[in-house]
Amino acid sequence: MTRVRVLVIDDSALVRKLMSTMLACDPEIEVVGTAADPLIAREKIKQLNPDVLTLDVEMPRMDGITFLENLMRLRPMPVVMVSSLTVEGADVTLRALEMGAVDFFAKPDHDLASRFGECAQEICDKVKLAARTRPRARTTVRKLDVAPRLSADAVLPRAQTAGSRGGSPIIAIGASTGGTEAVRVVLEAMPPDAPPILVTQHIPAAFSGPFAARMDRCSAMRVCEAQDGQPIQSGHAYVAPGSHHLLAMWDGAKYVCRLHDGPPVNRHKPSVDVLFRSLAASAGAATIAALLTGMGDDGARGLLELRQTGAATLVQDENSSVVWGMPGAAWKLGAAGEMLPLDHIAPRLLALARQPLAGALRA
């Protein structure tokens, strides 16, 4: 069996040692070398020809982002970013995913040695998964011009229309590995008056707020991290917090976001299955759901439940997915009415929302 050849890049000697030890314990992985900074790494890549890099975000002489940008331009290869669980670390990591990094590993911020041991399986899985992917440059889409956002009160108090009523479409999106970029592509293509969008992306709690803020800057919609009891309104997208499940509930007059601090589902919290099931119960055929790139099968069964209510259901195709785990599982289960490349998903979601009944893709 050919082992995955890994080069570990980190300015901390302790982290290099711990990462190398964890990775070397997996019989399918071979650590071929380490580097203390990107300039050393550049020479070792030429000498060792690794399959995957693990790359620290903050390093001397050249930061990880600059190195990654040069690498993806000159010698694209699979990269797993190693990031701290801070707001600053989250923002830089999201930039790295935009540039073509496959995934990221959140570095514990204290008690490094013992906490790293708990995460050994996670980093090994991410490295092996990365080795099976094809590096992708940032997807180019025709982006809408996003007008400056002024408060409505700056001109005239604006009459507030009712939020989502029974039968009004709601879009739901689930994603995991590769999903931060896939979600960006979809949201960038949405107009400011698009139907409300609920997003469950597998992401650590420290990253979900910065992720929502980054999506808000690149989308004509208003994008925010969901709050409990928040009304679900057109022109808004709601991102599940990394610490809670996101549900959509009908309160008798409107749809609202509900956050649930229950146990992980499919080993994930937030879980896509939980979001999709809540919509199957509360919105049914008014839902339009898309399951994007991601490892595992979270969301597949929930998507099937939605389709059985008459909801429109889509999955991302294999060629445009970083990992065709979640969408592939849903497709094999018969949970999706259509399979589309990533850049076709936003137009299709909007087209379905304009139909008299959102559930136009019934089985």
C-alpha positions as CSV (number, residue, x, y, z in Angstrom):
1,M,0.0,0.0,0.0
2,T,1.4,3.4,-1.0
3,R,1.6,5.7,2.0
4,V,0.7,9.4,2.0
5,R,3.9,11.4,2.1
6,V,3.6,14.4,4.4
7,L,5.8,17.5,5.0
8,V,5.0,19.3,8.3
9,I,5.6,23.1,8.3
10,D,5.5,24.9,11.6
11,D,7.8,27.3,13.4
12,S,7.3,25.6,16.7
13,A,9.7,22.7,17.3
14,L,7.2,21.2,19.8
15,V,4.4,21.3,17.3
16,R,6.6,19.8,14.6
17,K,7.5,16.9,16.9
18,L,3.9,16.3,18.0
19,M,2.4,16.5,14.5
20,S,5.1,14.2,13.2
21,T,4.5,11.7,16.0
22,M,0.7,11.7,15.5
23,L,0.9,11.3,11.8
24,A,3.6,8.6,11.9
25,C,1.4,6.5,14.1
26,D,-1.0,6.0,11.2
27,P,0.3,3.1,8.9
28,E,-1.1,4.9,5.9
29,I,1.0,8.0,6.5
30,E,4.8,8.7,6.2
31,V,6.2,12.0,7.5
32,V,9.0,12.6,5.0
33,G,10.3,15.8,6.6
34,T,9.6,19.0,8.6
35,A,10.4,22.6,8.1
36,A,10.5,25.6,10.5
37,D,9.5,28.2,7.9
38,P,8.3,28.5,4.3
39,L,11.7,29.2,2.9
40,I,13.1,26.0,4.2
41,A,9.8,24.3,3.2
42,R,10.3,25.5,-0.4
43,E,13.6,23.6,-0.7
44,K,12.3,20.5,1.0
45,I,9.2,20.3,-1.3
46,K,11.7,20.2,-4.3
47,Q,13.8,17.5,-2.6
48,L,11.2,15.3,-1.0
49,N,8.1,15.7,-3.3
50,P,5.5,15.2,-0.6
51,D,1.9,14.4,-1.3
52,V,0.4,16.7,1.3
53,L,1.6,19.7,3.4
54,T,0.5,20.7,6.8
55,L,1.0,24.4,7.0
56,D,1.0,26.7,10.1
57,V,-0.6,30.1,9.5
58,E,1.8,32.3,11.5
59,M,5.5,31.8,10.8
60,P,8.7,33.9,10.6
61,R,10.3,35.2,7.3
62,M,7.2,34.5,5.3
63,D,3.6,34.0,6.6
64,G,1.6,31.0,5.7
65,I,-0.8,32.9,3.5
66,T,1.9,34.4,1.3
67,F,3.6,31.0,1.0
68,L,0.3,29.3,0.1
69,E,-0.5,31.9,-2.5
70,N,2.8,31.3,-4.2
71,L,2.5,27.6,-3.9
72,M,-0.9,27.4,-5.4
73,R,0.3,29.6,-8.3
74,L,3.5,27.8,-9.0
75,R,3.1,24.2,-7.8
76,P,-0.5,23.4,-6.7
77,M,-0.7,20.6,-4.1
78,P,-3.0,19.5,-1.3
79,V,-2.5,21.6,1.9
80,V,-4.1,21.3,5.4
81,M,-3.8,24.5,7.3
82,V,-3.0,24.4,11.0
83,S,-4.6,27.3,12.8
84,S,-5.2,28.6,16.3
85,L,-8.7,28.8,17.7
86,T,-8.8,32.6,17.7
87,V,-10.8,35.2,15.7
88,E,-7.6,36.3,14.0
89,G,-6.6,32.7,13.3
90,A,-10.1,31.9,11.9
91,D,-10.1,34.8,9.5
92,V,-6.6,33.9,8.1
93,T,-7.6,30.3,7.8
94,L,-10.7,31.2,5.8
95,R,-8.5,33.2,3.5
96,A,-6.3,30.1,3.1
97,L,-9.3,28.1,2.1
98,E,-10.2,30.7,-0.5
99,M,-6.7,30.4,-2.0
100,G,-7.0,26.6,-2.4
101,A,-6.1,24.9,0.9
102,V,-8.2,21.7,1.2
103,D,-9.0,21.8,4.9
104,F,-7.8,23.0,8.3
105,F,-6.9,21.6,11.7
106,A,-7.7,23.8,14.7
107,K,-4.7,23.8,17.0
108,P,-5.5,23.6,20.7
109,D,-4.6,26.9,22.5
110,H,-3.5,25.3,25.7
111,D,-2.0,22.1,27.2
112,L,-0.7,21.4,23.8
113,A,0.8,17.9,24.3
114,S,-2.2,16.3,25.9
115,R,-4.8,18.0,23.7
116,F,-3.0,17.1,20.5
117,G,-3.2,13.4,21.4
118,E,-7.0,13.7,21.5
119,C,-6.9,15.2,18.0
120,A,-4.6,12.6,16.4
121,Q,-7.3,10.8,14.5
122,E,-8.8,14.0,13.2
123,I,-5.5,15.3,11.7
124,C,-4.7,11.9,10.2
125,D,-8.1,11.7,8.6
126,K,-7.8,15.2,7.1
127,V,-4.3,14.5,5.7
128,K,-5.4,11.2,4.1
129,L,-8.5,12.9,2.7
130,A,-6.4,15.8,1.3
131,A,-4.2,13.4,-0.5
132,R,-7.1,12.2,-2.6
133,T,-8.2,15.7,-3.7
134,R,-7.1,17.8,-6.6
135,P,-6.0,21.3,-5.5
136,R,-8.3,24.0,-6.8
137,A,-7.7,27.6,-7.3
138,R,-10.3,30.1,-6.1
139,T,-13.5,29.5,-8.2
140,T,-14.2,32.4,-10.5
141,V,-17.8,33.5,-10.6
142,R,-19.6,36.4,-12.0
143,K,-20.0,38.4,-8.8
144,L,-22.8,40.9,-8.3
145,D,-21.9,44.4,-7.5
146,V,-22.6,44.8,-3.8
147,A,-23.9,48.3,-3.1
148,P,-22.9,50.1,0.1
149,R,-25.3,49.2,2.9
150,L,-27.0,52.2,4.5
151,S,-29.5,52.1,7.3
152,A,-33.0,52.5,6.0
153,D,-33.5,55.2,8.6
154,A,-31.0,57.4,6.7
155,V,-33.7,58.2,4.2
156,L,-37.1,57.1,5.5
157,P,-38.4,54.4,7.8
158,R,-39.1,51.5,5.6
159,A,-42.4,49.5,5.9
160,Q,-41.6,46.1,7.2
161,T,-43.3,43.3,5.3
162,A,-44.0,40.0,7.0
163,G,-41.2,37.4,7.2
164,S,-41.5,34.0,5.7
165,R,-45.1,32.9,5.6
166,G,-46.4,29.4,5.1
167,G,-45.6,28.4,1.6
168,S,-42.9,31.1,1.0
169,P,-39.7,29.4,0.0
170,I,-36.8,28.9,2.4
171,I,-33.4,27.7,1.1
172,A,-31.3,25.4,3.2
173,I,-27.6,24.5,2.6
174,G,-25.4,21.9,4.2
175,A,-21.7,21.5,3.7
176,S,-18.5,20.3,5.4
177,T,-15.0,19.8,3.9
178,G,-14.5,22.4,1.1
179,G,-17.8,23.9,2.1
180,T,-16.6,27.4,3.2
181,E,-15.6,28.1,-0.4
182,A,-18.6,26.3,-1.9
183,V,-21.0,28.3,0.3
184,R,-19.2,31.5,-0.7
185,V,-19.7,30.7,-4.4
186,V,-23.4,30.2,-3.8
187,L,-23.9,33.3,-1.6
188,E,-21.9,35.6,-4.0
189,A,-24.3,34.8,-6.7
190,M,-27.4,35.6,-4.7
191,P,-29.3,39.0,-5.2
192,P,-30.1,41.1,-2.2
193,D,-33.8,40.1,-2.2
194,A,-33.2,36.3,-2.4
195,P,-35.3,34.0,-0.2
196,P,-33.9,33.4,3.3
197,I,-31.0,31.0,3.4
198,L,-30.1,28.8,6.4
199,V,-26.5,27.4,6.3
200,T,-25.1,24.6,8.4
201,Q,-21.4,24.3,7.8
202,H,-19.3,21.9,9.9
203,I,-17.0,24.4,11.6
204,P,-15.5,25.0,15.1
205,A,-17.3,27.5,17.3
206,A,-14.5,30.0,17.1
207,F,-14.7,30.0,13.3
208,S,-18.4,30.4,12.6
209,G,-18.7,34.1,13.5
210,P,-15.7,35.1,11.4
211,F,-17.0,32.8,8.6
212,A,-20.4,34.6,8.7
213,A,-18.8,38.0,8.7
214,R,-16.6,37.0,5.7
215,M,-19.7,35.8,3.8
216,D,-21.5,39.1,4.6
217,R,-18.7,41.1,3.0
218,C,-18.8,39.1,-0.2
219,S,-22.6,38.7,-0.6
220,A,-25.4,41.1,-1.6
221,M,-27.5,39.4,1.1
222,R,-27.2,40.2,4.8
223,V,-25.2,37.2,6.3
224,C,-25.0,36.7,10.0
225,E,-24.4,34.0,12.6
226,A,-27.8,32.8,13.7
227,Q,-29.2,33.7,17.0
228,D,-32.0,32.0,19.0
229,G,-35.4,33.4,18.2
230,Q,-34.2,35.5,15.3
231,P,-36.8,36.0,12.6
232,I,-36.0,34.4,9.2
233,Q,-36.4,37.0,6.6
234,S,-35.8,37.4,2.8
235,G,-32.5,38.9,1.9
236,H,-30.8,37.3,4.9
237,A,-28.6,34.2,5.3
238,Y,-28.2,32.6,8.7
239,V,-25.1,30.6,9.5
240,A,-25.3,27.9,12.3
241,P,-23.0,28.7,15.2
242,G,-20.2,26.2,15.6
243,S,-21.5,25.2,19.0
244,H,-25.2,24.6,18.4
245,H,-27.6,22.9,16.0
246,L,-29.6,25.3,13.9
247,L,-33.3,24.6,13.4
248,A,-36.1,26.5,11.6
249,M,-39.4,26.7,13.5
250,W,-42.8,28.2,12.8
251,D,-43.9,30.3,15.8
252,G,-47.5,30.8,14.5
253,A,-46.8,34.0,12.6
254,K,-43.3,33.6,11.1
255,Y,-40.3,31.3,10.8
256,V,-37.6,31.8,13.4
257,C,-34.1,30.4,14.1
258,R,-33.9,28.1,17.0
259,L,-30.5,27.0,18.5
260,H,-30.3,23.6,20.2
261,D,-27.5,22.7,22.5
262,G,-28.1,18.9,22.2
263,P,-25.5,16.2,21.6
264,P,-23.6,15.9,18.3
265,V,-25.6,14.2,15.5
266,N,-23.5,12.1,13.0
267,R,-20.6,13.3,15.2
268,H,-21.3,16.9,14.2
269,K,-22.6,19.9,16.0
270,P,-24.1,21.7,14.2
271,S,-25.5,18.9,12.1
272,V,-27.0,19.2,8.6
273,D,-29.5,16.4,9.3
274,V,-30.9,18.4,12.3
275,L,-31.5,21.5,10.1
276,F,-33.1,19.5,7.3
277,R,-35.3,17.6,9.6
278,S,-36.6,20.8,11.3
279,L,-37.5,22.1,7.9
280,A,-39.2,18.9,6.9
281,A,-41.4,19.3,9.9
282,S,-42.0,23.1,9.7
283,A,-41.8,24.1,6.0
284,G,-42.0,20.9,4.0
285,A,-42.5,21.5,0.3
286,A,-41.7,25.2,0.7
287,T,-38.1,24.2,1.3
288,I,-35.3,24.2,-1.3
289,A,-32.3,22.3,0.0
290,A,-28.8,21.8,-1.4
291,L,-26.1,19.5,0.0
292,L,-22.6,20.6,-0.9
293,T,-19.1,19.1,-0.7
294,G,-18.2,17.4,2.6
295,M,-16.8,14.3,4.2
296,G,-19.1,11.6,5.6
297,D,-22.9,11.4,5.2
298,D,-24.4,14.1,7.5
299,G,-27.4,15.6,5.7
300,A,-28.1,12.7,3.4
301,R,-31.0,11.3,5.5
302,G,-32.3,14.7,6.3
303,L,-32.3,15.6,2.6
304,L,-34.3,12.4,1.9
305,E,-36.8,13.4,4.5
306,L,-37.2,16.7,2.8
307,R,-37.7,15.2,-0.6
308,Q,-40.4,12.9,0.8
309,T,-42.3,16.0,1.9
310,G,-42.2,17.4,-1.7
311,A,-39.3,19.7,-1.1
312,A,-36.8,20.5,-4.0
313,T,-33.5,18.8,-3.3
314,L,-30.1,19.2,-5.0
315,V,-26.6,17.9,-4.5
316,Q,-23.2,19.2,-5.8
317,D,-21.6,17.0,-8.4
318,E,-18.5,15.0,-7.8
319,N,-16.2,16.9,-10.2
320,S,-16.7,20.2,-8.5
321,S,-16.7,18.9,-4.9
322,V,-13.5,18.8,-2.8
323,V,-14.9,15.7,-1.2
324,W,-18.0,13.9,-2.7
325,G,-18.9,12.3,0.6
326,M,-22.1,14.0,1.9
327,P,-23.6,14.8,-1.6
328,G,-22.5,11.4,-2.9
329,A,-24.2,9.6,0.0
330,A,-27.4,11.6,-0.5
331,W,-27.4,10.9,-4.3
332,K,-27.0,7.1,-3.7
333,L,-29.8,7.3,-1.2
334,G,-32.1,8.8,-3.7
335,A,-32.4,12.0,-1.6
336,A,-31.7,14.5,-4.4
337,G,-33.8,15.4,-7.4
338,E,-30.8,16.9,-9.2
339,M,-27.0,16.8,-9.2
340,L,-25.3,20.0,-10.5
341,P,-21.9,21.6,-10.7
342,L,-21.2,24.2,-8.0
343,D,-21.6,27.2,-10.3
344,H,-25.0,26.1,-11.4
345,I,-26.5,25.6,-7.9
346,A,-27.3,29.3,-7.0
347,P,-29.1,29.9,-10.3
348,R,-31.1,26.7,-9.9
349,L,-32.0,27.6,-6.3
350,L,-33.3,31.0,-7.4
351,A,-35.2,29.4,-10.4
352,L,-36.9,27.0,-8.0
353,A,-37.8,29.7,-5.6
354,R,-39.7,31.6,-8.4
355,Q,-41.9,28.6,-9.1
356,P,-45.4,28.5,-7.6
357,L,-44.3,25.6,-5.3
358,A,-40.8,25.2,-4.1
359,G,-41.0,21.5,-4.2
360,A,-40.8,21.2,-8.0
361,L,-38.4,18.3,-7.9
362,R,-40.6,15.7,-6.3
363,A,-39.7,12.1,-6.8
